[in-house]
Amino acid sequence: MGVLTDYFRAADDRAVLAALDDAEGGPLVGGARAAFDGVETKGVDPVVVLGQLIAVARRVEWGVGLVGETPVWPTTPPPGREGPADEDDPWATGPWVMRLDRPARDTLADLPAEEVPDVSARWAAAAEELPDADGDDLRPLIEQLSGLARRAREAGEDLYCWTCL
């Protein structure tokens, strides 16, 4: 079983929390009736894998803090404790929702279509977490993420990542 990561756009954290209260299975469940406009991915976490895409697009070296993220759900940090987490602890079991920083959104939104093939090839080479992917495989995902980011920016919205094990 892999890690599911859905990227979506929303007006604010309150809208995300309200919609997640009403939807089991994530923000994109329901097809045409999904709570949000988004892109389904598998294994494209915001810090490392998406961060590597952002680094390639910006032509900078990747680092852990390249994509800023703010926790939206769970809403409170886990209490200090020793030993394993309680099986009902959402910090241990998920799902988790993070709001991505606007520079990451804008990097994706500003990616010119003519640069996507080059960015795709360089991302495939950089992302060890996507060992079976090549540039051609990743091109549609980059186009989808870039389009989502453009729509988010045009609407004055943020990008979010919902992650589930």
Secondary structure, DSSP 8 states (H G I E B T S, - for coil): ---EEEEEEES-HHHHHHHHHH-TT-TTTTGGG-SS-EEEEES--TTTHHHHHHHHHHTS---TTSS-EEEEES-S-----SSS--TT-HHHH--EEEEE-HHHHHHHHT--GGGHHHHHHHHHHH-TT-TT--HHHHHHHHHHHHHHHHHHHHTT-EEEEEEE-
